[in-house]
Amino acid sequence: MNFDLAEALLEALAVRLSPKRPFTWASGLKSPIYCDNRQLLGYPELRRSIVLALSERARALHPTLIAGTATAGIPWAALVAGELDLPLAYVRAEAKKHGMGRRVEGLAVQGHRVLLLEDLISTGGSSLRCAEALREEGAELLEILALFSYGLPAAEAAFREAGVPWSVLATFEQLLAKAVEQGLVDGEDQAALAEWRKDPAAWSGRWT
């Protein structure tokens, strides 16, 4: 499928680059990049293209159930499950503190070949906790598939250590290349983004 999600992310302002005036993440870290893939849900044609791209990858893995991470992965999981006519579940990174205390909601995942959909991968921690929950309930986790990843070394190491396969529709490298092509960042910005990606905490520390 010929679909450039990196370009779409920039056009929809789902990803913004601002090395000279960094964003503040919920963790308090300063970052030259901010991603809000929820913006993509508001564009019907773009949303459809993303669902088709996710579904194409899903078909290659032959899942029997689609799961989404709570909360941002749930809409994409629901749309893909509908496209493929497959059962749906969603997974919390932590169990509920009330009721049944479940982490996995929806159809029981035991014995299913599960594709877990995520909207964004940063450090990978929350995604891996969801993967752990699925495995604990007897699912065969095929892969974590995300729309976009910051490509942080910490995430790559975490997935490797956990033995969890993962893939994304758009990479940090693709996004940066598209931003350069469109004149959205200059050489100084590119260097700052590369430095941040290598060590986000150290880069953030320069702004405190």
C-alpha positions as CSV (number, residue, x, y, z in Angstrom):
1,M,0.0,0.0,0.0
2,N,1.5,3.4,-1.1
3,F,0.7,5.5,2.0
4,D,3.1,7.9,3.6
5,L,2.1,8.3,7.3
6,A,5.1,10.4,8.1
7,E,3.9,13.1,5.7
8,A,0.3,12.7,7.0
9,L,1.5,13.2,10.6
10,L,3.1,16.5,9.7
11,E,0.2,17.7,7.6
12,A,-2.4,16.9,10.3
13,L,-0.1,18.5,13.0
14,A,-0.2,15.3,14.9
15,V,3.6,15.6,15.2
16,R,5.2,18.9,15.8
17,L,8.9,19.7,15.8
18,S,10.3,22.6,17.8
19,P,13.9,22.2,18.9
20,K,14.3,25.9,19.8
21,R,11.2,26.1,21.9
22,P,10.8,22.6,23.3
23,F,7.6,21.0,24.6
24,T,7.1,19.7,28.1
25,W,6.0,16.1,28.4
26,A,3.7,14.9,31.1
27,S,6.8,13.4,32.8
28,G,8.3,16.9,33.0
29,L,11.0,16.2,30.4
30,K,11.6,18.9,27.7
31,S,11.4,17.5,24.2
32,P,11.9,19.0,20.7
33,I,9.1,16.8,19.4
34,Y,5.5,16.3,20.4
35,C,3.1,13.7,19.1
36,D,-0.6,13.6,19.5
37,N,-2.0,10.9,17.1
38,R,-5.5,11.5,18.4
39,Q,-5.6,14.3,15.9
40,L,-5.6,11.7,13.1
41,L,-9.0,10.5,14.1
42,G,-10.6,13.7,13.0
43,Y,-9.7,13.2,9.3
44,P,-12.0,10.6,7.6
45,E,-9.8,10.0,4.5
46,L,-6.6,9.9,6.5
47,R,-8.2,7.7,9.2
48,R,-9.3,5.3,6.5
49,S,-5.8,5.1,4.9
50,I,-4.3,4.4,8.3
51,V,-6.8,1.6,9.0
52,L,-6.0,0.0,5.7
53,A,-2.3,0.2,6.3
54,L,-2.7,-1.4,9.8
55,S,-5.0,-4.0,8.3
56,E,-2.5,-4.9,5.6
57,R,0.1,-5.6,8.3
58,A,-2.4,-7.5,10.4
59,R,-3.3,-9.8,7.5
60,A,0.3,-10.8,7.1
61,L,0.4,-12.0,10.7
62,H,-2.9,-13.9,10.7
63,P,-4.3,-12.8,14.1
64,T,-7.4,-14.3,15.5
65,L,-8.0,-11.3,17.8
66,I,-7.2,-7.6,17.7
67,A,-6.3,-5.8,20.9
68,G,-5.7,-2.1,21.6
69,T,-3.9,-0.4,24.4
70,A,-6.0,1.8,26.7
71,T,-6.8,4.4,25.8
72,A,-5.2,5.8,22.6
73,G,-4.9,2.4,20.9
74,I,-8.5,1.5,21.3
75,P,-10.0,3.4,18.4
76,W,-7.5,2.0,16.0
77,A,-8.0,-1.6,17.3
78,A,-11.8,-1.2,17.0
79,L,-11.5,0.1,13.4
80,V,-9.1,-2.7,12.3
81,A,-11.1,-5.4,14.1
82,G,-14.1,-4.1,12.1
83,E,-12.2,-4.1,8.9
84,L,-11.0,-7.7,9.4
85,D,-14.2,-8.9,11.1
86,L,-12.2,-10.1,14.1
87,P,-12.9,-10.1,17.9
88,L,-11.7,-7.1,19.8
89,A,-10.2,-6.6,23.3
90,Y,-8.4,-3.8,25.0
91,V,-5.7,-3.8,27.6
92,R,-4.8,-1.5,30.5
93,A,-1.2,-1.0,31.5
94,E,-2.4,-1.4,35.1
95,A,-5.3,-3.3,36.6
96,K,-8.4,-1.4,37.7
97,K,-8.6,-0.6,41.4
98,H,-12.3,-1.5,41.6
99,G,-14.8,-4.0,40.2
100,M,-13.2,-7.2,38.8
101,G,-9.8,-5.6,38.7
102,R,-9.3,-6.6,35.1
103,R,-6.5,-5.5,32.8
104,V,-7.9,-7.1,29.7
105,E,-11.4,-6.2,28.7
106,G,-13.6,-7.7,25.9
107,L,-13.4,-11.2,24.6
108,A,-11.2,-13.7,26.6
109,V,-7.9,-13.7,24.9
110,Q,-6.7,-17.2,26.0
111,G,-5.6,-19.3,23.1
112,H,-5.9,-16.4,20.6
113,R,-3.2,-15.1,18.2
114,V,-3.3,-11.4,19.2
115,L,-2.1,-8.3,17.4
116,L,-1.8,-5.4,19.9
117,L,-2.3,-2.0,18.4
118,E,-0.7,1.1,20.0
119,D,-0.8,4.7,18.7
120,L,2.7,5.8,19.9
121,I,5.8,4.2,21.4
122,S,8.1,6.4,23.5
123,T,10.0,4.3,26.1
124,G,7.9,1.3,25.4
125,G,7.1,0.7,29.1
126,S,3.3,1.0,28.9
127,S,3.1,-1.1,25.7
128,L,5.2,-3.9,27.3
129,R,3.0,-3.9,30.4
130,C,0.0,-4.5,28.1
131,A,1.9,-7.2,26.3
132,E,2.7,-8.9,29.6
133,A,-1.0,-8.8,30.6
134,L,-2.0,-10.5,27.3
135,R,0.6,-13.3,27.8
136,E,-0.5,-13.8,31.4
137,E,-4.0,-14.4,30.2
138,G,-2.8,-17.1,27.8
139,A,-2.7,-15.2,24.5
140,E,0.0,-15.7,21.8
141,L,1.2,-12.1,21.2
142,L,2.2,-11.8,17.6
143,E,3.4,-8.2,17.6
144,I,2.9,-4.7,18.9
145,L,2.0,-2.5,16.0
146,A,2.1,1.2,16.5
147,L,1.5,4.2,14.3
148,F,4.6,6.0,15.2
149,S,7.7,5.7,17.4
150,Y,10.2,8.2,18.7
151,G,12.8,5.6,18.0
152,L,14.5,6.0,21.4
153,P,17.3,3.5,22.2
154,A,15.7,2.7,25.5
155,A,12.5,1.5,23.8
156,E,14.4,-0.7,21.4
157,A,16.4,-2.2,24.3
158,A,13.2,-2.8,26.3
159,F,11.5,-4.6,23.5
160,R,14.5,-6.7,22.8
161,E,14.9,-7.7,26.5
162,A,11.3,-8.6,26.8
163,G,11.3,-10.7,23.5
164,V,8.4,-8.8,22.1
165,P,8.2,-8.2,18.3
166,W,7.1,-4.7,17.3
167,S,6.8,-2.5,14.2
168,V,5.5,0.9,13.3
169,L,3.9,2.5,10.3
170,A,6.1,5.6,10.5
171,T,9.6,5.9,12.0
172,F,11.4,8.9,13.5
173,E,13.9,8.8,10.6
174,Q,11.1,8.9,8.0
175,L,9.4,11.8,9.8
176,L,12.7,13.8,10.1
177,A,13.5,13.2,6.4
178,K,10.0,14.4,5.4
179,A,10.4,17.5,7.7
180,V,13.7,18.3,6.1
181,E,12.2,17.9,2.6
182,Q,9.4,20.3,3.5
183,G,11.8,22.8,5.0
184,L,10.3,22.5,8.4
185,V,13.7,22.1,10.2
186,D,17.2,23.4,9.4
187,G,20.6,21.8,10.0
188,E,20.8,23.1,13.6
189,D,17.3,21.6,14.3
190,Q,18.3,18.2,12.8
191,A,21.4,18.1,15.1
192,A,19.2,18.9,18.1
193,L,16.7,16.3,17.3
194,A,19.4,13.7,16.8
195,E,21.0,14.6,20.1
196,W,17.7,14.5,22.0
197,R,16.9,11.1,20.6
198,K,20.3,9.7,21.8
199,D,19.7,10.9,25.4
200,P,16.4,12.6,26.1
201,A,17.1,13.2,29.8
202,A,20.4,14.9,29.2
203,W,19.0,17.0,26.4
204,S,16.1,18.0,28.6
205,G,18.4,18.9,31.5
206,R,19.8,21.8,29.4
207,W,16.5,23.6,29.6
208,T,16.0,23.5,33.4
